[in-house]
């Protein structure tokens, strides 16, 4: 294992998300909810020791992930959500695209020098909520957003190489 020299934590605003197996990142994602898993606690008591209880790990649950981005002409979120349920195809009895409604996601985090420092694979994701367009307000000065809520079967932190300390020389000084 390499020697750790970095002392500063990574910033939370340098990240990108892509579908597993693809090289291009999904355009414009501005927010990703945290990755959280919870394991239930099973309590039991031994017959010979009635005064105390023991604890064992039980079922592990992974919380859904929310991805948010500004509305653009890119339809990746909508197309993915339509694979789970499509109004257009529901009349013919084919509401869900069983072949490809689940996709793996990769969440990459970068340091200030633009080097990838963290990477998480999120497995068997599918869209449980799709917000195509949030509230519009002519009196505001904001960006229109779309949002998806993604259910999944878990995530794993992938091995990444330790980043090299980047440096530059400032000739103006």
Secondary structure, DSSP 8 states (H G I E B T S, - for coil): -------S---SS-EEEEETT-SS--TTEEEE----EEEEEEEE--TT-TT--EEEEEEEEE--EEEEEE--S--HHHHHHHHH--HHHHTTT--S-TTTS-EEEEEEEE-TTS-EEEEEEEEEEEEEEEESS----TT-----EEEEEEE-S-EEE-------------TT-
